[in-house]
Amino acid sequence: MSSSYGIAGIITLLIFFIMMGLVLYLVFYLGMKRSGVKEEVSALRMEVRVLQEEVERNRRALENIKSR
């Protein structure tokens, strides 16, 4: 009898932790979506790309000046 209670208890705990995980996932997902974190990260990546291109252009210009 104790073994069946143990299995039922384990299954109940598993279901409880799975439900808590889903709730936490939804809370964080909706929180990030509402705060616009993804858009902010996307904008920052674009800005970094533009700055990298500008640094590369400046480096090439400097090399051209040095080679003269």
All heavy atoms as TSV, in Angstrom:
chain	resi	resn	atom	element	x	y	z
A	1	MET	N	N	0.830	-1.199	0.000
A	1	MET	CA	C	0.000	0.000	0.000
A	1	MET	C	C	0.873	1.262	0.000
A	1	MET	O	O	0.543	2.237	-0.648
A	1	MET	CB	C	-0.889	-0.022	1.243
A	1	MET	CG	C	-1.743	1.205	1.359
A	1	MET	SD	S	-3.371	0.751	1.857
A	1	MET	CE	C	-4.152	2.301	1.806
A	2	SER	N	N	1.972	1.232	0.705
A	2	SER	CA	C	2.819	2.420	0.754
A	2	SER	C	C	3.476	2.688	-0.593
A	2	SER	O	O	3.760	3.827	-0.923
A	2	SER	CB	C	3.862	2.292	1.850
A	2	SER	OG	O	4.771	1.270	1.518
A	3	SER	N	N	3.721	1.637	-1.392
A	3	SER	CA	C	4.351	1.857	-2.684
A	3	SER	C	C	3.408	2.569	-3.651
A	3	SER	O	O	3.827	3.412	-4.424
A	3	SER	CB	C	4.828	0.538	-3.280
A	3	SER	OG	O	3.721	-0.286	-3.569
A	4	SER	N	N	2.108	2.249	-3.610
A	4	SER	CA	C	1.160	2.923	-4.498
A	4	SER	C	C	1.003	4.382	-4.083
A	4	SER	O	O	0.839	5.263	-4.924
A	4	SER	CB	C	-0.189	2.201	-4.502
A	4	SER	OG	O	-0.768	2.269	-3.212
A	5	TYR	N	N	1.034	4.640	-2.787
A	5	TYR	CA	C	0.957	6.023	-2.316
A	5	TYR	C	C	2.199	6.791	-2.765
A	5	TYR	O	O	2.105	7.942	-3.176
A	5	TYR	CB	C	0.841	6.039	-0.788
A	5	TYR	CG	C	0.861	7.424	-0.195
A	5	TYR	CD1	C	-0.255	8.248	-0.287
A	5	TYR	CD2	C	2.004	7.912	0.430
A	5	TYR	CE1	C	-0.228	9.524	0.233
A	5	TYR	CE2	C	2.034	9.187	0.951
A	5	TYR	CZ	C	0.912	9.987	0.854
A	5	TYR	OH	O	0.942	11.254	1.372
A	6	GLY	N	N	3.356	6.151	-2.737
A	6	GLY	CA	C	4.602	6.791	-3.150
A	6	GLY	C	C	4.577	7.144	-4.624
A	6	GLY	O	O	4.998	8.228	-5.028
A	7	ILE	N	N	4.075	6.252	-5.456
A	7	ILE	CA	C	4.001	6.520	-6.894
A	7	ILE	C	C	3.024	7.663	-7.165
A	7	ILE	O	O	3.314	8.570	-7.952
A	7	ILE	CB	C	3.595	5.235	-7.660
A	7	ILE	CG1	C	4.742	4.213	-7.574
A	7	ILE	CG2	C	3.273	5.540	-9.107
A	7	ILE	CD1	C	4.365	2.850	-8.118
A	8	ALA	N	N	1.882	7.645	-6.507
A	8	ALA	CA	C	0.892	8.712	-6.681
A	8	ALA	C	C	1.466	10.050	-6.223
A	8	ALA	O	O	1.252	11.084	-6.856
A	8	ALA	CB	C	-0.383	8.385	-5.923
A	9	GLY	N	N	2.213	10.022	-5.118
A	9	GLY	CA	C	2.818	11.253	-4.621
A	9	GLY	C	C	3.864	11.797	-5.587
A	9	GLY	O	O	3.933	13.006	-5.834
A	10	ILE	N	N	4.658	10.890	-6.165
A	10	ILE	CA	C	5.687	11.320	-7.123
A	10	ILE	C	C	5.031	11.917	-8.358
A	10	ILE	O	O	5.444	12.973	-8.856
A	10	ILE	CB	C	6.595	10.126	-7.488
A	10	ILE	CG1	C	7.474	9.764	-6.287
A	10	ILE	CG2	C	7.462	10.448	-8.697
A	10	ILE	CD1	C	8.265	8.487	-6.465
A	11	ILE	N	N	3.986	11.258	-8.854
A	11	ILE	CA	C	3.279	11.777	-10.037
A	11	ILE	C	C	2.652	13.136	-9.735
A	11	ILE	O	O	2.737	14.064	-10.544
A	11	ILE	CB	C	2.218	10.754	-10.510
A	11	ILE	CG1	C	2.915	9.514	-11.067
A	11	ILE	CG2	C	1.295	11.373	-11.555
A	11	ILE	CD1	C	1.974	8.372	-11.398
A	12	THR	N	N	2.073	13.271	-8.557
A	12	THR	CA	C	1.474	14.559	-8.169
A	12	THR	C	C	2.535	15.657	-8.104
A	12	THR	O	O	2.307	16.774	-8.586
A	12	THR	CB	C	0.766	14.424	-6.797
A	12	THR	OG1	O	-0.185	13.372	-6.878
A	12	THR	CG2	C	0.082	15.713	-6.416
A	13	LEU	N	N	3.681	15.336	-7.516
A	13	LEU	CA	C	4.756	16.329	-7.446
A	13	LEU	C	C	5.256	16.699	-8.835
A	13	LEU	O	O	5.516	17.877	-9.111
A	13	LEU	CB	C	5.915	15.797	-6.597
A	13	LEU	CG	C	5.720	15.863	-5.084
A	13	LEU	CD1	C	6.892	15.199	-4.373
A	13	LEU	CD2	C	5.569	17.298	-4.625
A	14	LEU	N	N	5.403	15.709	-9.708
A	14	LEU	CA	C	5.840	16.004	-11.069
A	14	LEU	C	C	4.859	16.938	-11.775
A	14	LEU	O	O	5.256	17.914	-12.409
A	14	LEU	CB	C	5.996	14.704	-11.872
A	14	LEU	CG	C	7.266	13.907	-11.617
A	14	LEU	CD1	C	7.219	12.590	-12.376
A	14	LEU	CD2	C	8.486	14.700	-12.032
A	15	ILE	N	N	3.582	16.637	-11.667
A	15	ILE	CA	C	2.565	17.500	-12.291
A	15	ILE	C	C	2.629	18.908	-11.707
A	15	ILE	O	O	2.559	19.900	-12.437
A	15	ILE	CB	C	1.161	16.881	-12.126
A	15	ILE	CG1	C	1.068	15.603	-12.960
A	15	ILE	CG2	C	0.072	17.874	-12.520
A	15	ILE	CD1	C	-0.198	14.808	-12.747
A	16	PHE	N	N	2.798	18.999	-10.382
A	16	PHE	CA	C	2.873	20.308	-9.727
A	16	PHE	C	C	4.064	21.111	-10.254
A	16	PHE	O	O	3.925	22.286	-10.610
A	16	PHE	CB	C	2.990	20.110	-8.211
A	16	PHE	CG	C	3.199	21.387	-7.459
A	16	PHE	CD1	C	2.154	22.273	-7.274
A	16	PHE	CD2	C	4.443	21.700	-6.942
A	16	PHE	CE1	C	2.350	23.457	-6.586
A	16	PHE	CE2	C	4.647	22.879	-6.255
A	16	PHE	CZ	C	3.592	23.761	-6.074
A	17	PHE	N	N	5.255	20.470	-10.329
A	17	PHE	CA	C	6.442	21.195	-10.789
A	17	PHE	C	C	6.339	21.566	-12.265
A	17	PHE	O	O	6.787	22.641	-12.676
A	17	PHE	CB	C	7.712	20.387	-10.516
A	17	PHE	CG	C	8.126	20.407	-9.069
A	17	PHE	CD1	C	8.239	19.229	-8.352
A	17	PHE	CD2	C	8.379	21.602	-8.425
A	17	PHE	CE1	C	8.610	19.257	-7.015
A	17	PHE	CE2	C	8.755	21.646	-7.095
A	17	PHE	CZ	C	8.866	20.462	-6.385
A	18	ILE	N	N	5.741	20.695	-13.072
A	18	ILE	CA	C	5.549	21.026	-14.489
A	18	ILE	C	C	4.629	22.231	-14.623
A	18	ILE	O	O	4.908	23.153	-15.404
A	18	ILE	CB	C	5.001	19.802	-15.256
A	18	ILE	CG1	C	6.094	18.741	-15.374
A	18	ILE	CG2	C	4.487	20.193	-16.634
A	18	ILE	CD1	C	5.604	17.396	-15.895
A	19	MET	N	N	3.542	22.255	-13.864
A	19	MET	CA	C	2.612	23.389	-13.924
A	19	MET	C	C	3.288	24.675	-13.457
A	19	MET	O	O	3.117	25.737	-14.059
A	19	MET	CB	C	1.363	23.114	-13.077
A	19	MET	CG	C	0.495	22.000	-13.621
A	19	MET	SD	S	-0.145	22.341	-15.265
A	19	MET	CE	C	-1.257	23.665	-14.900
A	20	MET	N	N	4.071	24.590	-12.382
A	20	MET	CA	C	4.775	25.787	-11.894
A	20	MET	C	C	5.774	26.279	-12.945
A	20	MET	O	O	5.910	27.481	-13.160
A	20	MET	CB	C	5.508	25.479	-10.579
A	20	MET	CG	C	4.583	25.272	-9.405
A	20	MET	SD	S	3.532	26.701	-9.070
A	20	MET	CE	C	4.739	27.874	-8.534
A	21	GLY	N	N	6.470	25.354	-13.601
A	21	GLY	CA	C	7.407	25.738	-14.652
A	21	GLY	C	C	6.707	26.444	-15.797
A	21	GLY	O	O	7.193	27.456	-16.308
A	22	LEU	N	N	5.548	25.927	-16.200
A	22	LEU	CA	C	4.807	26.568	-17.287
A	22	LEU	C	C	4.324	27.959	-16.891
A	22	LEU	O	O	4.388	28.898	-17.690
A	22	LEU	CB	C	3.610	25.699	-17.693
A	22	LEU	CG	C	3.953	24.443	-18.483
A	22	LEU	CD1	C	2.703	23.583	-18.670
A	22	LEU	CD2	C	4.549	24.791	-19.825
A	23	VAL	N	N	3.853	28.094	-15.665
A	23	VAL	CA	C	3.381	29.409	-15.200
A	23	VAL	C	C	4.537	30.405	-15.181
A	23	VAL	O	O	4.404	31.540	-15.661
A	23	VAL	CB	C	2.732	29.290	-13.802
A	23	VAL	CG1	C	2.521	30.658	-13.175
A	23	VAL	CG2	C	1.414	28.539	-13.901
A	24	LEU	N	N	5.692	29.999	-14.651
A	24	LEU	CA	C	6.843	30.902	-14.617
A	24	LEU	C	C	7.299	31.265	-16.022
A	24	LEU	O	O	7.629	32.419	-16.300
A	24	LEU	CB	C	7.999	30.266	-13.839
A	24	LEU	CG	C	7.822	30.205	-12.329
A	24	LEU	CD1	C	8.956	29.418	-11.693
A	24	LEU	CD2	C	7.765	31.606	-11.755
A	25	TYR	N	N	7.290	30.277	-16.926
A	25	TYR	CA	C	7.680	30.544	-18.310
A	25	TYR	C	C	6.749	31.581	-18.929
A	25	TYR	O	O	7.204	32.534	-19.571
A	25	TYR	CB	C	7.652	29.243	-19.114
A	25	TYR	CG	C	7.854	29.455	-20.594
A	25	TYR	CD1	C	9.119	29.706	-21.101
A	25	TYR	CD2	C	6.776	29.426	-21.481
A	25	TYR	CE1	C	9.314	29.912	-22.455
A	25	TYR	CE2	C	6.959	29.630	-22.831
A	25	TYR	CZ	C	8.226	29.877	-23.314
A	25	TYR	OH	O	8.396	30.089	-24.637
A	26	LEU	N	N	5.446	31.400	-18.735
A	26	LEU	CA	C	4.485	32.349	-19.309
A	26	LEU	C	C	4.642	33.743	-18.711
A	26	LEU	O	O	4.570	34.739	-19.428
A	26	LEU	CB	C	3.051	31.849	-19.084
A	26	LEU	CG	C	2.606	30.722	-20.007
A	26	LEU	CD1	C	1.229	30.212	-19.598
A	26	LEU	CD2	C	2.582	31.182	-21.456
A	27	VAL	N	N	4.884	33.812	-17.414
A	27	VAL	CA	C	5.059	35.117	-16.766
A	27	VAL	C	C	6.267	35.839	-17.345
A	27	VAL	O	O	6.186	37.020	-17.720
A	27	VAL	CB	C	5.198	34.947	-15.234
A	27	VAL	CG1	C	5.721	36.222	-14.587
A	27	VAL	CG2	C	3.864	34.550	-14.630
A	28	PHE	N	N	7.398	35.138	-17.452
A	28	PHE	CA	C	8.591	35.786	-17.993
A	28	PHE	C	C	8.431	36.103	-19.474
A	28	PHE	O	O	8.867	37.151	-19.941
A	28	PHE	CB	C	9.835	34.911	-17.773
A	28	PHE	CG	C	10.370	34.999	-16.369
A	28	PHE	CD1	C	10.248	33.934	-15.496
A	28	PHE	CD2	C	10.977	36.151	-15.920
A	28	PHE	CE1	C	10.728	34.016	-14.206
A	28	PHE	CE2	C	11.467	36.252	-14.635
A	28	PHE	CZ	C	11.341	35.184	-13.778
A	29	TYR	N	N	7.799	35.196	-20.226
A	29	TYR	CA	C	7.609	35.425	-21.661
A	29	TYR	C	C	6.740	36.661	-21.892
A	29	TYR	O	O	7.091	37.532	-22.689
A	29	TYR	CB	C	6.967	34.190	-22.303
A	29	TYR	CG	C	6.605	34.388	-23.744
A	29	TYR	CD1	C	7.592	34.384	-24.725
A	29	TYR	CD2	C	5.285	34.577	-24.134
A	29	TYR	CE1	C	7.264	34.567	-26.052
A	29	TYR	CE2	C	4.950	34.767	-25.458
A	29	TYR	CZ	C	5.949	34.758	-26.420
A	29	TYR	OH	O	5.623	34.957	-27.728
A	30	LEU	N	N	5.619	36.748	-21.186
A	30	LEU	CA	C	4.738	37.901	-21.370
A	30	LEU	C	C	5.387	39.176	-20.845
A	30	LEU	O	O	5.214	40.248	-21.433
A	30	LEU	CB	C	3.394	37.649	-20.667
A	30	LEU	CG	C	2.540	36.557	-21.297
A	30	LEU	CD1	C	1.300	36.304	-20.445
A	30	LEU	CD2	C	2.142	36.915	-22.714
A	31	GLY	N	N	6.153	39.066	-19.759
A	31	GLY	CA	C	6.845	40.236	-19.229
A	31	GLY	C	C	7.867	40.768	-20.207
A	31	GLY	O	O	7.967	41.979	-20.435
A	32	MET	N	N	8.622	39.875	-20.834
A	32	MET	CA	C	9.613	40.317	-21.818
A	32	MET	C	C	8.925	40.891	-23.049
A	32	MET	O	O	9.375	41.883	-23.616
A	32	MET	CB	C	10.511	39.146	-22.231
A	32	MET	CG	C	11.597	38.833	-21.227
A	32	MET	SD	S	12.638	37.457	-21.711
A	32	MET	CE	C	13.098	37.891	-23.369
A	33	LYS	N	N	7.833	40.259	-23.461
A	33	LYS	CA	C	7.135	40.729	-24.646
A	33	LYS	C	C	6.552	42.124	-24.410
A	33	LYS	O	O	6.629	42.996	-25.272
A	33	LYS	CB	C	6.022	39.739	-24.993
A	33	LYS	CG	C	5.438	39.918	-26.357
A	33	LYS	CD	C	4.503	38.778	-26.681
A	33	LYS	CE	C	4.022	38.892	-28.096
A	33	LYS	NZ	N	3.136	37.786	-28.447
A	34	ARG	N	N	5.983	42.327	-23.232
A	34	ARG	CA	C	5.358	43.613	-22.931
A	34	ARG	C	C	6.399	44.722	-22.769
A	34	ARG	O	O	6.170	45.857	-23.155
A	34	ARG	CB	C	4.525	43.486	-21.656
A	34	ARG	CG	C	3.767	44.750	-21.317
A	34	ARG	CD	C	2.741	44.511	-20.260
A	34	ARG	NE	N	1.685	43.661	-20.796
A	34	ARG	CZ	C	0.732	43.116	-20.064
A	34	ARG	NH1	N	0.723	43.314	-18.777
A	34	ARG	NH2	N	-0.187	42.364	-20.613
A	35	SER	N	N	7.558	44.392	-22.197
A	35	SER	CA	C	8.565	45.427	-21.955
A	35	SER	C	C	9.361	45.757	-23.214
A	35	SER	O	O	10.113	46.719	-23.226
A	35	SER	CB	C	9.515	44.988	-20.838
A	35	SER	OG	O	10.308	43.912	-21.272
A	36	GLY	N	N	9.224	44.963	-24.246
A	36	GLY	CA	C	9.916	45.259	-25.498
A	36	GLY	C	C	11.394	44.929	-25.471
A	36	GLY	O	O	12.186	45.561	-26.162
A	37	VAL	N	N	11.784	43.944	-24.667
A	37	VAL	CA	C	13.202	43.583	-24.563
A	37	VAL	C	C	13.728	43.088	-25.909
A	37	VAL	O	O	14.829	43.435	-26.318
A	37	VAL	CB	C	13.401	42.509	-23.461
A	37	VAL	CG1	C	14.810	41.957	-23.482
A	37	VAL	CG2	C	13.095	43.107	-22.103
A	38	LYS	N	N	12.925	42.291	-26.610
A	38	LYS	CA	C	13.388	41.749	-27.890
A	38	LYS	C	C	13.651	42.860	-28.893
A	38	LYS	O	O	14.650	42.835	-29.611
A	38	LYS	CB	C	12.351	40.780	-28.467
A	38	LYS	CG	C	12.319	39.454	-27.771
A	38	LYS	CD	C	11.362	38.504	-28.447
A	38	LYS	CE	C	11.362	37.167	-27.746
A	38	LYS	NZ	N	10.448	36.209	-28.369
A	39	GLU	N	N	12.771	43.839	-28.954
A	39	GLU	CA	C	12.967	44.951	-29.885
A	39	GLU	C	C	14.207	45.750	-29.513
A	39	GLU	O	O	14.964	46.187	-30.379
A	39	GLU	CB	C	11.736	45.867	-29.901
A	39	GLU	CG	C	10.508	45.246	-30.531
A	39	GLU	CD	C	9.739	44.326	-29.602
A	39	GLU	OE1	O	10.084	44.250	-28.405
A	39	GLU	OE2	O	8.806	43.668	-30.088
A	40	GLU	N	N	14.417	45.923	-28.212
A	40	GLU	CA	C	15.594	46.665	-27.749
A	40	GLU	C	C	16.879	45.942	-28.131
A	40	GLU	O	O	17.830	46.550	-28.621
A	40	GLU	CB	C	15.513	46.836	-26.226
A	40	GLU	CG	C	16.577	47.733	-25.650
A	40	GLU	CD	C	16.356	49.197	-25.956
A	40	GLU	OE1	O	15.218	49.593	-26.213
A	40	GLU	OE2	O	17.347	49.938	-25.957
A	41	VAL	N	N	16.908	44.623	-27.927
A	41	VAL	CA	C	18.087	43.835	-28.272
A	41	VAL	C	C	18.325	43.883	-29.784
A	41	VAL	O	O	19.462	44.019	-30.238
A	41	VAL	CB	C	17.928	42.377	-27.774
A	41	VAL	CG1	C	18.999	41.468	-28.365
A	41	VAL	CG2	C	17.991	42.330	-26.251
A	42	SER	N	N	17.250	43.808	-30.545
A	42	SER	CA	C	17.383	43.862	-32.004
A	42	SER	C	C	17.956	45.205	-32.442
A	42	SER	O	O	18.834	45.259	-33.307
A	42	SER	CB	C	16.024	43.629	-32.650
A	42	SER	OG	O	16.111	43.729	-34.036
A	43	ALA	N	N	17.468	46.276	-31.839
A	43	ALA	CA	C	17.976	47.610	-32.177
A	43	ALA	C	C	19.447	47.746	-31.793
A	43	ALA	O	O	20.236	48.330	-32.542
A	43	ALA	CB	C	17.144	48.675	-31.474
A	44	LEU	N	N	19.825	47.201	-30.642
A	44	LEU	CA	C	21.228	47.271	-30.214
A	44	LEU	C	C	22.130	46.467	-31.146
A	44	LEU	O	O	23.237	46.902	-31.468
A	44	LEU	CB	C	21.370	46.762	-28.778
A	44	LEU	CG	C	20.853	47.703	-27.699
A	44	LEU	CD1	C	20.897	47.026	-26.342
A	44	LEU	CD2	C	21.647	48.984	-27.668
A	45	ARG	N	N	21.656	45.311	-31.599
A	45	ARG	CA	C	22.458	44.518	-32.539
A	45	ARG	C	C	22.664	45.277	-33.840
A	45	ARG	O	O	23.755	45.261	-34.417
A	45	ARG	CB	C	21.768	43.181	-32.824
A	45	ARG	CG	C	21.942	42.176	-31.722
A	45	ARG	CD	C	21.347	40.841	-32.095
A	45	ARG	NE	N	21.541	39.874	-31.021
A	45	ARG	CZ	C	20.738	38.862	-30.787
A	45	ARG	NH1	N	19.683	38.670	-31.552
A	45	ARG	NH2	N	20.986	38.039	-29.803
A	46	MET	N	N	21.608	45.939	-34.312
A	46	MET	CA	C	21.730	46.715	-35.543
A	46	MET	C	C	22.726	47.851	-35.349
A	46	MET	O	O	23.559	48.113	-36.212
A	46	MET	CB	C	20.361	47.282	-35.932
A	46	MET	CG	C	20.383	48.147	-37.159
A	46	MET	SD	S	19.628	47.448	-38.595
A	46	MET	CE	C	18.048	46.916	-38.016
A	47	GLU	N	N	22.668	48.501	-34.200
A	47	GLU	CA	C	23.588	49.610	-33.912
A	47	GLU	C	C	25.038	49.112	-33.857
A	47	GLU	O	O	25.942	49.757	-34.396
A	47	GLU	CB	C	23.202	50.258	-32.581
A	47	GLU	CG	C	23.848	51.587	-32.330
A	47	GLU	CD	C	23.283	52.281	-31.107
A	47	GLU	OE1	O	22.136	52.013	-30.738
A	47	GLU	OE2	O	24.022	53.092	-30.532
A	48	VAL	N	N	25.252	47.954	-33.234
A	48	VAL	CA	C	26.602	47.385	-33.167
A	48	VAL	C	C	27.097	47.072	-34.572
A	48	VAL	O	O	28.258	47.338	-34.909
A	48	VAL	CB	C	26.605	46.117	-32.281
A	48	VAL	CG1	C	27.873	45.309	-32.486
A	48	VAL	CG2	C	26.453	46.498	-30.824
A	49	ARG	N	N	26.232	46.542	-35.423
A	49	ARG	CA	C	26.633	46.220	-36.797
A	49	ARG	C	C	27.047	47.486	-37.545
A	49	ARG	O	O	28.061	47.507	-38.244
A	49	ARG	CB	C	25.468	45.525	-37.513
A	49	ARG	CG	C	25.869	44.880	-38.808
A	49	ARG	CD	C	24.720	44.103	-39.451
A	49	ARG	NE	N	24.069	43.186	-38.533
A	49	ARG	CZ	C	22.758	43.169	-38.286
A	49	ARG	NH1	N	21.961	44.011	-38.893
A	49	ARG	NH2	N	22.244	42.306	-37.441
A	50	VAL	N	N	26.268	48.552	-37.388
A	50	VAL	CA	C	26.595	49.815	-38.056
A	50	VAL	C	C	27.930	50.349	-37.557
A	50	VAL	O	O	28.769	50.803	-38.346
A	50	VAL	CB	C	25.461	50.850	-37.832
A	50	VAL	CG1	C	25.884	52.230	-38.255
A	50	VAL	CG2	C	24.210	50.411	-38.576
A	51	LEU	N	N	28.149	50.280	-36.245
A	51	LEU	CA	C	29.415	50.764	-35.690
A	51	LEU	C	C	30.595	49.923	-36.164
A	51	LEU	O	O	31.668	50.460	-36.446
A	51	LEU	CB	C	29.347	50.764	-34.158
A	51	LEU	CG	C	28.451	51.846	-33.544
A	51	LEU	CD1	C	28.314	51.629	-32.046
A	51	LEU	CD2	C	28.983	53.226	-33.846
A	52	GLN	N	N	30.398	48.606	-36.284
A	52	GLN	CA	C	31.479	47.757	-36.788
A	52	GLN	C	C	31.822	48.114	-38.228
A	52	GLN	O	O	33.005	48.169	-38.596
A	52	GLN	CB	C	31.078	46.279	-36.711
A	52	GLN	CG	C	31.146	45.709	-35.313
A	52	GLN	CD	C	30.639	44.284	-35.250
A	52	GLN	OE1	O	29.870	43.846	-36.092
A	52	GLN	NE2	N	31.061	43.562	-34.230
A	53	GLU	N	N	30.809	48.383	-39.036
A	53	GLU	CA	C	31.065	48.780	-40.423
A	53	GLU	C	C	31.810	50.107	-40.479
A	53	GLU	O	O	32.723	50.287	-41.284
A	53	GLU	CB	C	29.747	48.880	-41.193
A	53	GLU	CG	C	29.089	47.550	-41.452
A	53	GLU	CD	C	27.693	47.689	-42.018
A	53	GLU	OE1	O	27.226	48.831	-42.227
A	53	GLU	OE2	O	27.064	46.644	-42.263
A	54	GLU	N	N	31.447	51.025	-39.599
A	54	GLU	CA	C	32.113	52.332	-39.565
A	54	GLU	C	C	33.573	52.186	-39.135
A	54	GLU	O	O	34.467	52.814	-39.721
A	54	GLU	CB	C	31.364	53.264	-38.608
A	54	GLU	CG	C	31.796	54.698	-38.704
A	54	GLU	CD	C	30.921	55.616	-37.875
A	54	GLU	OE1	O	29.728	55.317	-37.704
A	54	GLU	OE2	O	31.453	56.631	-37.393
A	55	VAL	N	N	33.825	51.344	-38.148
A	55	VAL	CA	C	35.206	51.101	-37.706
A	55	VAL	C	C	36.009	50.487	-38.846
A	55	VAL	O	O	37.163	50.872	-39.080
A	55	VAL	CB	C	35.215	50.191	-36.457
A	55	VAL	CG1	C	36.611	49.634	-36.194
A	55	VAL	CG2	C	34.709	50.951	-35.244
A	56	GLU	N	N	35.413	49.552	-39.565
A	56	GLU	CA	C	36.110	48.917	-40.690
A	56	GLU	C	C	36.434	49.950	-41.771
A	56	GLU	O	O	37.534	49.958	-42.326
A	56	GLU	CB	C	35.241	47.789	-41.254
A	56	GLU	CG	C	35.907	46.980	-42.335
A	56	GLU	CD	C	37.139	46.226	-41.863
A	56	GLU	OE1	O	37.224	45.895	-40.664
A	56	GLU	OE2	O	38.022	45.993	-42.696
A	57	ARG	N	N	35.467	50.832	-42.066
A	57	ARG	CA	C	35.721	51.889	-43.060
A	57	ARG	C	C	36.850	52.802	-42.608
A	57	ARG	O	O	37.731	53.161	-43.399
A	57	ARG	CB	C	34.445	52.717	-43.292
A	57	ARG	CG	C	33.711	52.323	-44.543
A	57	ARG	CD	C	32.562	53.250	-44.850
A	57	ARG	NE	N	31.338	52.679	-44.285
A	57	ARG	CZ	C	30.597	53.242	-43.335
A	57	ARG	NH1	N	30.916	54.421	-42.857
A	57	ARG	NH2	N	29.522	52.650	-42.879
A	58	ASN	N	N	36.846	53.204	-41.349
A	58	ASN	CA	C	37.902	54.070	-40.827
A	58	ASN	C	C	39.255	53.372	-40.868
A	58	ASN	O	O	40.277	53.995	-41.165
A	58	ASN	CB	C	37.579	54.499	-39.396
A	58	ASN	CG	C	36.460	55.507	-39.353
A	58	ASN	OD1	O	36.159	56.152	-40.353
A	58	ASN	ND2	N	35.832	55.632	-38.198
A	59	ARG	N	N	39.273	52.057	-40.578
A	59	ARG	CA	C	40.529	51.313	-40.610
A	59	ARG	C	C	41.091	51.273	-42.035
A	59	ARG	O	O	42.281	51.482	-42.253
A	59	ARG	CB	C	40.314	49.890	-40.092
A	59	ARG	CG	C	41.604	49.100	-39.902
A	59	ARG	CD	C	41.353	47.665	-39.490
A	59	ARG	NE	N	40.572	46.918	-40.466
A	59	ARG	CZ	C	41.051	46.406	-41.604
A	59	ARG	NH1	N	42.323	46.587	-41.920
A	59	ARG	NH2	N	40.278	45.728	-42.414
A	60	ARG	N	N	40.205	51.049	-43.006
A	60	ARG	CA	C	40.654	51.029	-44.406
A	60	ARG	C	C	41.170	52.395	-44.835
A	60	ARG	O	O	42.192	52.497	-45.528
A	60	ARG	CB	C	39.503	50.602	-45.322
A	60	ARG	CG	C	39.199	49.137	-45.257
A	60	ARG	CD	C	38.246	48.734	-46.376
A	60	ARG	NE	N	37.645	47.461	-46.083
A	60	ARG	CZ	C	36.352	47.218	-46.061
A	60	ARG	NH1	N	35.492	48.175	-46.351
A	60	ARG	NH2	N	35.891	46.017	-45.785
A	61	ALA	N	N	40.463	53.447	-44.418
A	61	ALA	CA	C	40.899	54.793	-44.770
A	61	ALA	C	C	42.266	55.090	-44.160
A	61	ALA	O	O	43.128	55.689	-44.810
A	61	ALA	CB	C	39.868	55.820	-44.294
A	62	LEU	N	N	42.479	54.662	-42.925
A	62	LEU	CA	C	43.757	54.873	-42.264
A	62	LEU	C	C	44.862	54.098	-42.975
A	62	LEU	O	O	45.976	54.622	-43.164
A	62	LEU	CB	C	43.667	54.447	-40.802
A	62	LEU	CG	C	44.860	54.750	-39.916
A	62	LEU	CD1	C	45.089	56.256	-39.847
A	62	LEU	CD2	C	44.659	54.187	-38.523
A	63	GLU	N	N	44.575	52.874	-43.407
A	63	GLU	CA	C	45.563	52.096	-44.133
A	63	GLU	C	C	45.903	52.769	-45.480
A	63	GLU	O	O	47.059	52.783	-45.895
A	63	GLU	CB	C	45.057	50.665	-44.394
A	63	GLU	CG	C	45.115	49.784	-43.156
A	63	GLU	CD	C	44.546	48.409	-43.414
A	63	GLU	OE1	O	44.078	48.129	-44.538
A	63	GLU	OE2	O	44.580	47.600	-42.482
A	64	ASN	N	N	44.901	53.332	-46.138
A	64	ASN	CA	C	45.138	54.046	-47.399
A	64	ASN	C	C	46.026	55.272	-47.190
A	64	ASN	O	O	46.907	55.565	-47.981
A	64	ASN	CB	C	43.826	54.469	-48.061
A	64	ASN	CG	C	43.083	53.285	-48.651
A	64	ASN	OD1	O	43.671	52.242	-48.913
A	64	ASN	ND2	N	41.792	53.454	-48.863
A	65	ILE	N	N	45.781	55.981	-46.084
A	65	ILE	CA	C	46.575	57.166	-45.794
A	65	ILE	C	C	48.019	56.753	-45.492
A	65	ILE	O	O	48.973	57.374	-45.952
A	65	ILE	CB	C	45.966	57.953	-44.602
A	65	ILE	CG1	C	44.643	58.586	-45.034
A	65	ILE	CG2	C	46.931	59.002	-44.089
A	65	ILE	CD1	C	43.862	59.210	-43.894
A	66	LYS	N	N	48.193	55.662	-44.734
A	66	LYS	CA	C	49.539	55.208	-44.383
A	66	LYS	C	C	50.301	54.716	-45.610
A	66	LYS	O	O	51.514	54.863	-45.681
A	66	LYS	CB	C	49.466	54.087	-43.348
A	66	LYS	CG	C	49.150	54.546	-41.958
A	66	LYS	CD	C	49.143	53.359	-41.004
A	66	LYS	CE	C	48.864	53.782	-39.590
A	66	LYS	NZ	N	48.835	52.611	-38.664
A	67	SER	N	N	49.602	54.120	-46.567
A	67	SER	CA	C	50.293	53.539	-47.730
A	67	SER	C	C	50.707	54.591	-48.748
A	67	SER	O	O	51.471	54.303	-49.640
A	67	SER	CB	C	49.398	52.496	-48.399
A	67	SER	OG	O	48.253	53.117	-48.946
A	68	ARG	N	N	50.235	55.800	-48.615
A	68	ARG	CA	C	50.605	56.858	-49.556
A	68	ARG	C	C	52.016	57.335	-49.352
A	68	ARG	O	O	52.676	57.306	-48.421
A	68	ARG	CB	C	49.665	58.049	-49.435
A	68	ARG	CG	C	48.301	57.746	-49.971
A	68	ARG	CD	C	47.451	58.974	-49.874
A	68	ARG	NE	N	46.064	58.609	-50.228
A	68	ARG	CZ	C	45.064	59.436	-50.105
A	68	ARG	NH1	N	45.248	60.650	-49.645
A	68	ARG	NH2	N	43.869	59.065	-50.449
